[in-house]
Amino acid sequence: MDSILEKKIEALFGRSVKETFMERIQYTFETEFMFANDSFAVKYGKTLYHILDNISVVLEDDMKIVGCVKVRIPKDSEVEEILKVYHRWWDMSVEDRFKKVAFYYTNGWLKCRPYWFASFGHLGIDYEDLVFNGYDSIIKRAQTRLTKSCNEKQQEFLNGIIISIQALSNFYERYATAAVAAGKIDLADDLKTIAHQPAKTFKQALQHIWLNTLVLQKVSGCGVLNFSRLDKYLQPLYDQDIKAGILTREEALNLVEEFYFRNNEMMAQTDHMSEETAGTKDTLELAFDDPNYLTLGGINADGTSAVCELSYIMLEAANEMRLRNPFIVVRYHEGIAEDFWKLCAKAMRNNATVVVYNDETMIPALKYHNISAPEVYDYGFWGCNDPNIAAYEGGLRQLWMNMAKPLELALHQGDYPLEPKKEEDVAKECAWSIEDRMMGIMIGPYYGIKTKPANEINSMEEFLKIFEIQFDHLISEFRKGFEADFIIEQHETIGKMRIEDCFLKGTIENAVTWTEGGTKYHKIVAQGCGLATVINALYIIEKVVFDEKLLTLEELATMMRNNYEGNEHWRLKFKNKYPKFGNDIDEVDKYAQIITDIFMRIIAKHNGPEYLYQFWPTYSTDRAFTIMGEHVGATPDGRLAREPISENQSPADGSDLEGVTAMLNSLSKVPFNRITGGPLNLRLHPTVAAGDKGIDTVAALLKTYMQKGGMQLQLNVIDAETLKLAQENPDKYRSLCVRVTGYSAFFVEMGKKAQDELIHRTQHQI
C-alpha cells in the first residue's frame, strides 16, 4: 500500500461523526414539490437526476479511482430545520408509514429519506451486466419493453428507469468534463466510455462499479450491497490488460486498494448497531455505516475452482489494509488451492475483514430450498450473513424467529409468563404487530395456542411435539400477517420503482418492481435465534424431568414462571452442573439435529408455490440476542428472565469449556446442508496464531471445520486485555477492527454494551 493511501486511511480516524452530505439533503428537499404532478416512478427518476445534476463533482490529484461526496458539519439551526421536515414526512401511524414504504427497519432508517425516494438496499445488483453491457443497454432494454403491451403503470415504471439511468450517465459525464478541465485526459476518456458503454479495461470496470456504488448508497440510500464474485467476473479484463501490457499486477493491486478505500471513505466513523452512540443516534446520513460484501473463490457450476489471480490480489489488499469495508467472504470447497487458503488464514489471523463459508454445505442448502443451477453457484451475502443470489432477487425481508419463545409457550400452555394473556390479547388478528412484522423482530408479549398442561406431558417426545406446535403457530401467524401486508403493498406500490429495479434481472422485462414479482427469487430470511439456549434447555428438561425424575415438568415450569425465585440452587445446578452445547457431548448436541429438523418441517409447511416470498432459514441473531432476551422469561438452562439468549451459532456465553476443537465438533453436528446462512464468531488468543506456525494452525482449524460439515467461521485474534485497554484508551486504538456478527466495526466506535459482549466472548486456546 502506497504512502498516500496510508495517510488517507489515517485521516479517516480523525473525522467527525457529524460530517454530513448536506448537498444530498438540500437537493432532495427541493424535489418534494418540483415534480408533484409526475407519476411516482417518474418523480423518482427526476429526483435522482436533479440531485446528480447539482451535487459537487470532486476530483483528487492523487487518486486513480475517483468519486466521493462533499461533506461538512451542519449548523445546529440546519439540523433543527432538517428534523422538522423529517417529522413532517414521517410523524404518522405505523400503518400509514407502511403504506408509503412497505417494510422498514427502524425509525432511523427513515431519517431524511422521503417516501418517493426510498430503497431497501441489502441486495446484489447485476454487476456483470453493468460492467459488460453498460448503461445504454439498460435504457435500450427499457425502451424495447415500452414498445410491447404495457399498461399505464408499467409505462410509468419503465420511464422512471430510463430517467434514472440517464441521470447516472449524466453524472459520469459531469465527472468526465471535470477531468478534462483538470488535464486528466485518460481519466476523462474512461469516464466518457463507462457513462454509456461497457467497460473496456480493468480500471474502467472498477471505476464504473465504484461510481455506481457511490450513487446507490450515498444518494439513494441503497446500502449493504453484495458485489458478488468480483474476482471471477473481472478476471477476463485483468487477463486482457496484462496481456496487452497496459496493466501490471502491482498496478491492479493498487487499484483494488483504492476501491477498498473508497468503500471505507463513504462510511461514518460509528457503529450502526450501537444505537446509543451519538454517531449512530444523531446521524443525518443515509447508509452511513453500511458494509458491502465481496465474494472470493468458490466452486463453479462445472465443478472447477473459481480461485484466480484476482482472488489473491483482492485478498492481499484486504490483509494489507485491515479496514472494515468491504466484508470479504472466501468460499471454501474441497481441493481449494492450498496457498490461497493459507493466505486466507493469514488475513483472518491478522484481523482483516475476512470470513469463510463452505460451498460443501451452502450449495446443497440453497438447492434444498429450491435455488436453481447455475445461479446457485454464484451465491454471496449481504447484511449480517444473509444469503443472496445477486441480480436474481431484491432486498431485505426478514424474520428473527426467537426459538426460545415456542419453548416457553410449550412449558406454559401457550401463555407468556412475563405478561400473562389478557382478554384483549385473544382478539388480536395476528400475533405479530405490524411494527414487528416490518422489522421482523419479536418484541413484547407473544402468545401461543393452548396445549397440554405440564403435568399431562409424559415424555420428552411429547414435549418436543408441543414445542413444534407452538413453533409452527408463531411462523403461521407471521405468514398470515405477511400475506395480508403484501396485499396492501401490492395495491400501494403498483407503478413505483426504486434504484435497484434498474439493475436486476427481470424487473425491466416484467415491467414491475422486484417487490411485486419482477425478479426470479423473493425471500424472507427466517433467522432461527437462540440455538444454544434452546439446545441446553431441552437437554435439561430431558435429564432432570424424564431421565433423572428430580422434578416434574410442572414443578420446572412453575420455577420458570417465578424466575427461579426461592430456587437459586436449582438455577445454579442447571447452569453449572449439567453439560452444555459446545463441548462435543453427543447427548446434548443431538438437539442441534432435532431442532433443525423441526425448523425445516415448519419452514417447508409455510413455503410453497402459493406464496411469492419463500422462507430461507438461517441460524443468526445479529446483535439482537440481547433485545430478544429481554422479552423471554427464565429458561431451564439456568438463564434468568430478560437475560440475553445465545448469540448467533455460538454456544451460550461461557459454556464451552472444553476448547475450540470440542466447540467446533459440536457445531459440525448442526445439519448445515439445510441452513442457508448465519455466523459463528470465534475469538482466539494471539499466542495461538503467532508466526508462520500460527497461520498453519488457523488454516488447519478452518479446513477441518469445513470438512466436518461446518458452514461459516469468523475470527477475532485478540486477547481480552487488549480490548479492555482499548476501552480505557480509545485514542490509542482507533484502527482496532473487530468482527461483530456479520460485519466489522472499529472497536472504540462501538457502544460499551457491544464492547463488553465482545470482551466476554469465550477466548480459545488450541
Secondary structure, DSSP 8 states (H G I E B T S, - for coil): --HHHHHHHHHHTT--TT-B-HHHHHHHHHHHHHTTTS-HHHHHHHHHHHHHTTS-----TT-SS------B---HHHHHHHHHHHHHHH-S-HHHHHHHHS--S-HHHHTT--GGG-----B---HHHHHHH-HHHHHHHHHHHHTS---HHHHHHHHHHHHHHHHHHHHHHHHHHHHHHTT-HHHHHHHHHHTTS---SHHHHHHHHHHHHHIIIIIT---SBB--SHHHHHHHHHHHHHHHTS--HHHHHHHHHHHHHHHHHTS-SS-TT-TTSHHHHS---SSTT---EEEEE-B-TTS-B---HHHHHHHHHHHHH--SSSEEEEEE-TT--HHHHHHHHHHHHTT-SEEEEEHHHHHHHHHHTT--TTGGGGEEEETTTEEEETTTB-S--EEEEETHHHHHHHHTTT--TTS---HHHHT-S-SS-HHHHHHTB--S---------GGG--SHHHHHHHHHHHHHHHHHHHHHHHHHHHHHHHHHHTT---GGGGGSTTHHHHTS-GGGT-SSB-EEEEEEE-HHHHHHHHHHIIIIIIIS-SS-HHHHHHHHHTTTTT-HHHHHHHHHTS--TTS--HHHHHHHHHHHHHHHHHHHHT-STT-SSEEEEEE--TTTHHHHHTT----TTS--TTS----TTS-STT---S-HHHHHHHHTTS-GGG------EEEE-GGGG-HHHHHHHHHHHHHHHHHTT--EEEEEE--HHHHHHHHH-GGGGTT-EEE-SSSEEEGGGS-HHHHHHHHHS-EE--
